[in-house]
Amino acid sequence: MISNREAEMGLIGSLLLDGSMAKTLELEGDDFYEEDCQRAYLAIQKVALSSGIDIITVANEMRGGAFLSECISQTPTALHGQYYADIVKGRSLHRQLITLGSEMDTLGKGDEPISESIDKAQKKLSLLMRKATTDEIITPGKLAELAEIRYNKLTRTKPGLSTGIQKLDDICGGLFNGELIILAGRPGLGKTTFGVQMAKDIAVKKNILLCSLEMSVSSLTDKLMVGITGKPASVIRRGNYSDDTLDKLILGLGSLSEGNLYISHGARNTTQLRGYIEKMMSGYGCSAVFVDHLQMFMDKAKSKYEAITNISKELQSMTKEFDIPIVVLSQLSRDVEHRQDKHPQLSDLRDSGSIEEDADAVWFLYRDSYYSDTASREAAEIIVAKNRATGVVGKIQLKWNGLKERYYQA
């Protein structure tokens, strides 16, 4: 396939939604195969020199906006802009490679000395190779330009999505686009509870996708309703409700339906997860993805270690491709139970593969009461064991409310 019309239109739509992208793209008009897309891109580039980019300014330059409206209607969010741009550039390079092959065929059949023909062919191939690797080397000027665009955005918006735990935000800054965060703990410590808690809190304002590979939709709904209604999980799950409980459940369902938390339950491998994220992006937009949990994914690798490595690298790749944070819950090995100090360490990641290497941040949940009947049932900790962004690590004291199934900052 020498072109991809959907990607070209998607890129035009993304640029109309977020004009700042125009300054960061390494594309020329000739990189577009579709004539209407090429005209639109050249108009966007011209408008960018003198004014802001939107459908009105670009339509004025093109003397018509019907095609631009079509592009926007097929592009609900600008988040995929760079992904579309990479496809457009890749297709362009493939077309140039086909042309180069034809030129080399002509050189091979020519009468020039072979050394001259090879030299010409080599120069043409080198030029194409430089085009293919343009994005891999960022000049100092380009670096400053990209940073200026980002810093200007940061003056208007607070970066990162809040975890709901202020001290955790203070250390990590929240959840950032393009980052893979691992939330790990022993079974029964409340990883799912904490993950759902974060997802629900963020979903007050942002669209969030929660992919559960372990819990049923009904169980997840019950867990959400505990937080919304304040009723204990045992009351919600056993039925035979009092009038007060039923009233709170009905009101809570209204809150649930008006929220922004979306659930998927069918992903069994990273390919299926990618499909759910793409569907979420194109249909609703998505600010973050939560996955419960890592070890439930299936992979055809020979060993569990290799499988987890493959999965974690795919997840890391998706954070960059979709430019969103992905929070993945993970189990810990039993090794922690054989130590006097039960606090988890990075080496305790079960079948860890390259999780420690691939993750941008690793958080551990811990409660003394998990190992001792005499310990406080409320005392809990979240341990930031890895924090690639700033290097700051440490322990944060939490309180665990078992009836409400929620962690609070101590």
Contacts in CASP RR format, 6 or more apart in sequence:
PFRMAT RR
TARGET T0000
AUTHOR 0000-0000-0000
METHOD contacts of the structure
MODEL  1
MISNREAEMGLIGSLLLDGSMAKTLELEGDDFYEEDCQRAYLAIQKVALS
SGIDIITVANEMRGGAFLSECISQTPTALHGQYYADIVKGRSLHRQLITL
GSEMDTLGKGDEPISESIDKAQKKLSLLMRKATTDEIITPGKLAELAEIR
YNKLTRTKPGLSTGIQKLDDICGGLFNGELIILAGRPGLGKTTFGVQMAK
DIAVKKNILLCSLEMSVSSLTDKLMVGITGKPASVIRRGNYSDDTLDKLI
LGLGSLSEGNLYISHGARNTTQLRGYIEKMMSGYGCSAVFVDHLQMFMDK
AKSKYEAITNISKELQSMTKEFDIPIVVLSQLSRDVEHRQDKHPQLSDLR
DSGSIEEDADAVWFLYRDSYYSDTASREAAEIIVAKNRATGVVGKIQLKW
NGLKERYYQA
1 91 0 8 1.000
2 33 0 8 1.000
2 91 0 8 1.000
2 94 0 8 1.000
2 95 0 8 1.000
2 98 0 8 1.000
3 33 0 8 1.000
3 34 0 8 1.000
3 91 0 8 1.000
3 95 0 8 1.000
4 87 0 8 1.000
4 88 0 8 1.000
4 91 0 8 1.000
5 33 0 8 1.000
5 34 0 8 1.000
5 37 0 8 1.000
6 74 0 8 1.000
7 84 0 8 1.000
7 87 0 8 1.000
7 88 0 8 1.000
7 91 0 8 1.000
8 32 0 8 1.000
8 33 0 8 1.000
8 34 0 8 1.000
8 37 0 8 1.000
8 84 0 8 1.000
8 88 0 8 1.000
9 34 0 8 1.000
9 37 0 8 1.000
9 70 0 8 1.000
9 71 0 8 1.000
9 74 0 8 1.000
9 75 0 8 1.000
10 71 0 8 1.000
10 74 0 8 1.000
10 75 0 8 1.000
10 80 0 8 1.000
10 81 0 8 1.000
10 84 0 8 1.000
11 37 0 8 1.000
11 41 0 8 1.000
11 81 0 8 1.000
11 84 0 8 1.000
11 85 0 8 1.000
11 88 0 8 1.000
12 37 0 8 1.000
12 40 0 8 1.000
12 41 0 8 1.000
12 44 0 8 1.000
12 68 0 8 1.000
12 71 0 8 1.000
12 75 0 8 1.000
13 68 0 8 1.000
13 71 0 8 1.000
13 72 0 8 1.000
13 74 0 8 1.000
13 75 0 8 1.000
13 78 0 8 1.000
14 21 0 8 1.000
14 75 0 8 1.000
14 77 0 8 1.000
14 78 0 8 1.000
14 80 0 8 1.000
14 81 0 8 1.000
14 84 0 8 1.000
15 21 0 8 1.000
15 22 0 8 1.000
15 41 0 8 1.000
15 44 0 8 1.000
15 53 0 8 1.000
15 78 0 8 1.000
15 81 0 8 1.000
16 44 0 8 1.000
16 53 0 8 1.000
16 54 0 8 1.000
16 55 0 8 1.000
16 58 0 8 1.000
16 68 0 8 1.000
16 71 0 8 1.000
16 72 0 8 1.000
16 75 0 8 1.000
17 72 0 8 1.000
17 75 0 8 1.000
17 77 0 8 1.000
17 78 0 8 1.000
18 78 0 8 1.000
18 81 0 8 1.000
19 44 0 8 1.000
19 48 0 8 1.000
19 52 0 8 1.000
19 53 0 8 1.000
19 54 0 8 1.000
20 149 0 8 1.000
20 153 0 8 1.000
21 78 0 8 1.000
21 81 0 8 1.000
21 82 0 8 1.000
21 85 0 8 1.000
22 44 0 8 1.000
22 45 0 8 1.000
22 48 0 8 1.000
22 53 0 8 1.000
23 48 0 8 1.000
23 145 0 8 1.000
23 149 0 8 1.000
24 82 0 8 1.000
24 145 0 8 1.000
24 146 0 8 1.000
24 149 0 8 1.000
25 85 0 8 1.000
26 89 0 8 1.000
26 134 0 8 1.000
26 135 0 8 1.000
27 41 0 8 1.000
27 85 0 8 1.000
27 88 0 8 1.000
27 89 0 8 1.000
27 92 0 8 1.000
29 38 0 8 1.000
29 41 0 8 1.000
29 42 0 8 1.000
29 45 0 8 1.000
30 38 0 8 1.000
30 92 0 8 1.000
31 88 0 8 1.000
31 89 0 8 1.000
31 92 0 8 1.000
32 38 0 8 1.000
32 41 0 8 1.000
32 88 0 8 1.000
32 92 0 8 1.000
33 91 0 8 1.000
33 92 0 8 1.000
33 95 0 8 1.000
36 67 0 8 1.000
39 62 0 8 1.000
40 58 0 8 1.000
40 62 0 8 1.000
40 67 0 8 1.000
40 68 0 8 1.000
40 71 0 8 1.000
43 58 0 8 1.000
43 61 0 8 1.000
43 62 0 8 1.000
44 53 0 8 1.000
44 58 0 8 1.000
46 61 0 8 1.000
47 53 0 8 1.000
47 57 0 8 1.000
47 58 0 8 1.000
47 61 0 8 1.000
51 57 0 8 1.000
55 65 0 8 1.000
55 68 0 8 1.000
55 69 0 8 1.000
55 72 0 8 1.000
58 65 0 8 1.000
58 68 0 8 1.000
59 65 0 8 1.000
59 68 0 8 1.000
62 68 0 8 1.000
76 281 0 8 1.000
76 282 0 8 1.000
76 283 0 8 1.000
76 284 0 8 1.000
76 285 0 8 1.000
77 281 0 8 1.000
77 285 0 8 1.000
79 281 0 8 1.000
79 285 0 8 1.000
79 286 0 8 1.000
79 322 0 8 1.000
79 323 0 8 1.000
79 324 0 8 1.000
80 281 0 8 1.000
80 322 0 8 1.000
82 323 0 8 1.000
83 321 0 8 1.000
83 322 0 8 1.000
93 128 0 8 1.000
93 131 0 8 1.000
93 132 0 8 1.000
96 128 0 8 1.000
96 131 0 8 1.000
97 128 0 8 1.000
100 124 0 8 1.000
100 125 0 8 1.000
100 128 0 8 1.000
103 121 0 8 1.000
103 124 0 8 1.000
104 121 0 8 1.000
104 124 0 8 1.000
107 117 0 8 1.000
107 120 0 8 1.000
107 121 0 8 1.000
108 117 0 8 1.000
110 117 0 8 1.000
138 146 0 8 1.000
159 173 0 8 1.000
159 176 0 8 1.000
160 173 0 8 1.000
160 174 0 8 1.000
160 175 0 8 1.000
160 176 0 8 1.000
160 177 0 8 1.000
160 325 0 8 1.000
161 174 0 8 1.000
161 175 0 8 1.000
161 176 0 8 1.000
161 202 0 8 1.000
161 206 0 8 1.000
161 287 0 8 1.000
161 288 0 8 1.000
161 325 0 8 1.000
162 169 0 8 1.000
162 174 0 8 1.000
162 201 0 8 1.000
162 202 0 8 1.000
163 169 0 8 1.000
163 172 0 8 1.000
163 174 0 8 1.000
163 175 0 8 1.000
163 198 0 8 1.000
163 201 0 8 1.000
164 197 0 8 1.000
164 198 0 8 1.000
164 201 0 8 1.000
165 382 0 8 1.000
165 396 0 8 1.000
165 398 0 8 1.000
165 407 0 8 1.000
165 409 0 8 1.000
166 409 0 8 1.000
167 396 0 8 1.000
167 409 0 8 1.000
168 174 0 8 1.000
168 363 0 8 1.000
168 382 0 8 1.000
168 384 0 8 1.000
168 396 0 8 1.000
171 384 0 8 1.000
171 387 0 8 1.000
171 390 0 8 1.000
171 392 0 8 1.000
171 393 0 8 1.000
171 394 0 8 1.000
171 396 0 8 1.000
172 361 0 8 1.000
172 384 0 8 1.000
172 387 0 8 1.000
172 389 0 8 1.000
172 390 0 8 1.000
172 392 0 8 1.000
173 389 0 8 1.000
175 181 0 8 1.000
175 202 0 8 1.000
175 288 0 8 1.000
175 325 0 8 1.000
175 327 0 8 1.000
176 325 0 8 1.000
176 360 0 8 1.000
176 389 0 8 1.000
177 319 0 8 1.000
177 323 0 8 1.000
177 324 0 8 1.000
177 325 0 8 1.000
178 319 0 8 1.000
178 320 0 8 1.000
178 322 0 8 1.000
178 323 0 8 1.000
178 324 0 8 1.000
178 325 0 8 1.000
178 326 0 8 1.000
178 360 0 8 1.000
179 319 0 8 1.000
179 325 0 8 1.000
179 326 0 8 1.000
179 360 0 8 1.000
179 361 0 8 1.000
179 388 0 8 1.000
179 389 0 8 1.000
180 312 0 8 1.000
180 315 0 8 1.000
180 316 0 8 1.000
180 319 0 8 1.000
180 325 0 8 1.000
180 326 0 8 1.000
180 328 0 8 1.000
180 358 0 8 1.000
180 359 0 8 1.000
180 360 0 8 1.000
180 361 0 8 1.000
181 325 0 8 1.000
181 326 0 8 1.000
181 327 0 8 1.000
181 328 0 8 1.000
181 359 0 8 1.000
181 360 0 8 1.000
181 361 0 8 1.000
181 362 0 8 1.000
181 363 0 8 1.000
182 294 0 8 1.000
182 328 0 8 1.000
182 329 0 8 1.000
182 330 0 8 1.000
182 349 0 8 1.000
182 355 0 8 1.000
182 359 0 8 1.000
182 361 0 8 1.000
182 362 0 8 1.000
182 363 0 8 1.000
183 191 0 8 1.000
183 194 0 8 1.000
183 195 0 8 1.000
183 327 0 8 1.000
183 328 0 8 1.000
183 329 0 8 1.000
183 330 0 8 1.000
183 363 0 8 1.000
183 365 0 8 1.000
184 191 0 8 1.000
184 329 0 8 1.000
184 330 0 8 1.000
184 331 0 8 1.000
184 332 0 8 1.000
184 344 0 8 1.000
184 348 0 8 1.000
184 349 0 8 1.000
184 362 0 8 1.000
184 363 0 8 1.000
184 364 0 8 1.000
184 365 0 8 1.000
185 191 0 8 1.000
185 330 0 8 1.000
185 331 0 8 1.000
185 332 0 8 1.000
185 344 0 8 1.000
185 364 0 8 1.000
185 365 0 8 1.000
185 366 0 8 1.000
186 331 0 8 1.000
186 332 0 8 1.000
186 336 0 8 1.000
186 337 0 8 1.000
186 344 0 8 1.000
186 370 0 8 1.000
187 331 0 8 1.000
188 370 0 8 1.000
189 365 0 8 1.000
189 366 0 8 1.000
189 367 0 8 1.000
189 370 0 8 1.000
190 365 0 8 1.000
190 405 0 8 1.000
191 292 0 8 1.000
191 293 0 8 1.000
191 329 0 8 1.000
191 330 0 8 1.000
191 365 0 8 1.000
192 212 0 8 1.000
192 214 0 8 1.000
192 215 0 8 1.000
192 223 0 8 1.000
192 292 0 8 1.000
192 293 0 8 1.000
192 329 0 8 1.000
193 223 0 8 1.000
193 405 0 8 1.000
193 406 0 8 1.000
193 407 0 8 1.000
194 365 0 8 1.000
194 382 0 8 1.000
194 407 0 8 1.000
195 290 0 8 1.000
195 292 0 8 1.000
195 327 0 8 1.000
195 329 0 8 1.000
196 210 0 8 1.000
196 220 0 8 1.000
196 223 0 8 1.000
196 224 0 8 1.000
196 290 0 8 1.000
197 227 0 8 1.000
197 406 0 8 1.000
197 407 0 8 1.000
198 290 0 8 1.000
198 327 0 8 1.000
199 208 0 8 1.000
199 210 0 8 1.000
199 261 0 8 1.000
199 288 0 8 1.000
199 290 0 8 1.000
199 327 0 8 1.000
200 224 0 8 1.000
200 227 0 8 1.000
200 261 0 8 1.000
202 208 0 8 1.000
202 287 0 8 1.000
202 288 0 8 1.000
203 259 0 8 1.000
203 260 0 8 1.000
203 261 0 8 1.000
204 259 0 8 1.000
204 260 0 8 1.000
205 260 0 8 1.000
206 260 0 8 1.000
206 287 0 8 1.000
206 288 0 8 1.000
207 260 0 8 1.000
207 262 0 8 1.000
207 280 0 8 1.000
207 284 0 8 1.000
207 285 0 8 1.000
207 286 0 8 1.000
207 287 0 8 1.000
208 260 0 8 1.000
208 261 0 8 1.000
208 262 0 8 1.000
208 286 0 8 1.000
208 287 0 8 1.000
208 288 0 8 1.000
208 289 0 8 1.000
208 290 0 8 1.000
209 262 0 8 1.000
209 263 0 8 1.000
209 264 0 8 1.000
209 276 0 8 1.000
209 277 0 8 1.000
209 280 0 8 1.000
209 286 0 8 1.000
209 288 0 8 1.000
209 289 0 8 1.000
209 290 0 8 1.000
210 220 0 8 1.000
210 261 0 8 1.000
210 262 0 8 1.000
210 263 0 8 1.000
210 264 0 8 1.000
210 289 0 8 1.000
210 290 0 8 1.000
210 292 0 8 1.000
211 263 0 8 1.000
211 264 0 8 1.000
211 265 0 8 1.000
211 266 0 8 1.000
211 267 0 8 1.000
211 273 0 8 1.000
211 276 0 8 1.000
211 289 0 8 1.000
211 290 0 8 1.000
211 291 0 8 1.000
211 292 0 8 1.000
212 220 0 8 1.000
212 263 0 8 1.000
212 264 0 8 1.000
212 265 0 8 1.000
212 292 0 8 1.000
213 265 0 8 1.000
213 266 0 8 1.000
213 267 0 8 1.000
213 268 0 8 1.000
213 291 0 8 1.000
213 292 0 8 1.000
213 293 0 8 1.000
213 296 0 8 1.000
213 297 0 8 1.000
214 292 0 8 1.000
214 293 0 8 1.000
214 296 0 8 1.000
215 223 0 8 1.000
215 292 0 8 1.000
216 265 0 8 1.000
217 263 0 8 1.000
217 265 0 8 1.000
220 263 0 8 1.000
221 256 0 8 1.000
222 233 0 8 1.000
222 236 0 8 1.000
222 237 0 8 1.000
223 233 0 8 1.000
223 405 0 8 1.000
224 256 0 8 1.000
224 261 0 8 1.000
225 231 0 8 1.000
225 236 0 8 1.000
225 249 0 8 1.000
225 252 0 8 1.000
225 253 0 8 1.000
225 256 0 8 1.000
226 232 0 8 1.000
226 233 0 8 1.000
226 236 0 8 1.000
226 404 0 8 1.000
226 405 0 8 1.000
226 406 0 8 1.000
227 404 0 8 1.000
227 405 0 8 1.000
227 406 0 8 1.000
228 252 0 8 1.000
228 255 0 8 1.000
228 256 0 8 1.000
229 236 0 8 1.000
229 245 0 8 1.000
229 248 0 8 1.000
229 249 0 8 1.000
229 251 0 8 1.000
229 252 0 8 1.000
230 248 0 8 1.000
230 404 0 8 1.000
231 245 0 8 1.000
231 248 0 8 1.000
231 249 0 8 1.000
232 403 0 8 1.000
232 404 0 8 1.000
233 403 0 8 1.000
233 405 0 8 1.000
234 403 0 8 1.000
235 241 0 8 1.000
235 245 0 8 1.000
236 245 0 8 1.000
236 249 0 8 1.000
241 249 0 8 1.000
262 280 0 8 1.000
262 284 0 8 1.000
262 286 0 8 1.000
264 276 0 8 1.000
264 280 0 8 1.000
266 272 0 8 1.000
266 276 0 8 1.000
267 273 0 8 1.000
267 276 0 8 1.000
267 297 0 8 1.000
268 296 0 8 1.000
268 297 0 8 1.000
268 298 0 8 1.000
269 297 0 8 1.000
269 298 0 8 1.000
269 299 0 8 1.000
270 297 0 8 1.000
270 299 0 8 1.000
270 310 0 8 1.000
270 311 0 8 1.000
270 314 0 8 1.000
270 315 0 8 1.000
270 318 0 8 1.000
273 291 0 8 1.000
273 297 0 8 1.000
273 318 0 8 1.000
274 314 0 8 1.000
274 318 0 8 1.000
277 286 0 8 1.000
277 289 0 8 1.000
277 318 0 8 1.000
277 322 0 8 1.000
277 324 0 8 1.000
280 286 0 8 1.000
280 289 0 8 1.000
281 322 0 8 1.000
286 322 0 8 1.000
286 324 0 8 1.000
287 324 0 8 1.000
288 324 0 8 1.000
288 325 0 8 1.000
288 326 0 8 1.000
288 327 0 8 1.000
289 322 0 8 1.000
289 324 0 8 1.000
289 325 0 8 1.000
289 326 0 8 1.000
289 327 0 8 1.000
290 326 0 8 1.000
290 327 0 8 1.000
290 328 0 8 1.000
290 329 0 8 1.000
291 315 0 8 1.000
291 326 0 8 1.000
291 327 0 8 1.000
291 328 0 8 1.000
291 329 0 8 1.000
292 329 0 8 1.000
293 328 0 8 1.000
293 329 0 8 1.000
293 330 0 8 1.000
293 331 0 8 1.000
294 308 0 8 1.000
294 311 0 8 1.000
294 312 0 8 1.000
294 328 0 8 1.000
294 329 0 8 1.000
294 330 0 8 1.000
294 331 0 8 1.000
294 355 0 8 1.000
295 308 0 8 1.000
295 330 0 8 1.000
295 331 0 8 1.000
295 350 0 8 1.000
295 351 0 8 1.000
297 307 0 8 1.000
297 311 0 8 1.000
298 307 0 8 1.000
299 306 0 8 1.000
299 307 0 8 1.000
299 308 0 8 1.000
299 310 0 8 1.000
299 311 0 8 1.000
300 307 0 8 1.000
301 307 0 8 1.000
301 309 0 8 1.000
301 310 0 8 1.000
304 351 0 8 1.000
305 351 0 8 1.000
305 352 0 8 1.000
305 353 0 8 1.000
306 353 0 8 1.000
307 351 0 8 1.000
308 351 0 8 1.000
308 352 0 8 1.000
308 353 0 8 1.000
308 354 0 8 1.000
308 355 0 8 1.000
309 353 0 8 1.000
309 354 0 8 1.000
312 353 0 8 1.000
312 354 0 8 1.000
312 355 0 8 1.000
312 358 0 8 1.000
312 359 0 8 1.000
313 354 0 8 1.000
313 358 0 8 1.000
315 326 0 8 1.000
315 328 0 8 1.000
315 358 0 8 1.000
316 358 0 8 1.000
316 359 0 8 1.000
318 326 0 8 1.000
319 325 0 8 1.000
319 326 0 8 1.000
319 360 0 8 1.000
330 349 0 8 1.000
330 350 0 8 1.000
330 355 0 8 1.000
331 350 0 8 1.000
332 344 0 8 1.000
332 348 0 8 1.000
332 349 0 8 1.000
332 350 0 8 1.000
332 364 0 8 1.000
333 348 0 8 1.000
333 349 0 8 1.000
333 350 0 8 1.000
333 351 0 8 1.000
333 352 0 8 1.000
335 347 0 8 1.000
335 348 0 8 1.000
336 342 0 8 1.000
336 343 0 8 1.000
336 344 0 8 1.000
336 345 0 8 1.000
336 348 0 8 1.000
337 371 0 8 1.000
342 366 0 8 1.000
342 368 0 8 1.000
342 370 0 8 1.000
342 371 0 8 1.000
343 364 0 8 1.000
343 366 0 8 1.000
343 381 0 8 1.000
343 383 0 8 1.000
344 364 0 8 1.000
344 366 0 8 1.000
344 383 0 8 1.000
344 385 0 8 1.000
345 385 0 8 1.000
346 352 0 8 1.000
346 356 0 8 1.000
346 362 0 8 1.000
346 385 0 8 1.000
346 386 0 8 1.000
349 355 0 8 1.000
349 356 0 8 1.000
349 362 0 8 1.000
355 362 0 8 1.000
356 362 0 8 1.000
356 386 0 8 1.000
359 386 0 8 1.000
359 388 0 8 1.000
360 386 0 8 1.000
360 388 0 8 1.000
360 389 0 8 1.000
361 384 0 8 1.000
361 386 0 8 1.000
361 387 0 8 1.000
361 388 0 8 1.000
361 389 0 8 1.000
362 384 0 8 1.000
362 385 0 8 1.000
362 386 0 8 1.000
363 382 0 8 1.000
363 383 0 8 1.000
363 384 0 8 1.000
363 385 0 8 1.000
364 382 0 8 1.000
364 383 0 8 1.000
364 385 0 8 1.000
365 380 0 8 1.000
365 381 0 8 1.000
365 382 0 8 1.000
365 383 0 8 1.000
366 380 0 8 1.000
366 381 0 8 1.000
366 382 0 8 1.000
366 383 0 8 1.000
367 375 0 8 1.000
367 377 0 8 1.000
367 379 0 8 1.000
367 380 0 8 1.000
367 381 0 8 1.000
367 400 0 8 1.000
368 375 0 8 1.000
368 376 0 8 1.000
368 379 0 8 1.000
369 375 0 8 1.000
369 376 0 8 1.000
369 377 0 8 1.000
369 379 0 8 1.000
377 400 0 8 1.000
377 402 0 8 1.000
378 399 0 8 1.000
378 400 0 8 1.000
378 401 0 8 1.000
379 397 0 8 1.000
379 399 0 8 1.000
379 400 0 8 1.000
379 410 0 8 1.000
380 397 0 8 1.000
380 398 0 8 1.000
380 399 0 8 1.000
380 400 0 8 1.000
380 407 0 8 1.000
381 395 0 8 1.000
381 396 0 8 1.000
381 397 0 8 1.000
381 398 0 8 1.000
382 395 0 8 1.000
382 396 0 8 1.000
382 398 0 8 1.000
382 407 0 8 1.000
383 393 0 8 1.000
383 394 0 8 1.000
383 395 0 8 1.000
383 396 0 8 1.000
384 392 0 8 1.000
384 393 0 8 1.000
384 394 0 8 1.000
384 395 0 8 1.000
384 396 0 8 1.000
385 393 0 8 1.000
385 394 0 8 1.000
386 393 0 8 1.000
387 393 0 8 1.000
396 409 0 8 1.000
397 409 0 8 1.000
397 410 0 8 1.000
398 407 0 8 1.000
398 408 0 8 1.000
398 409 0 8 1.000
398 410 0 8 1.000
399 407 0 8 1.000
399 408 0 8 1.000
399 409 0 8 1.000
399 410 0 8 1.000
400 406 0 8 1.000
400 407 0 8 1.000
400 408 0 8 1.000
401 407 0 8 1.000
401 408 0 8 1.000
END
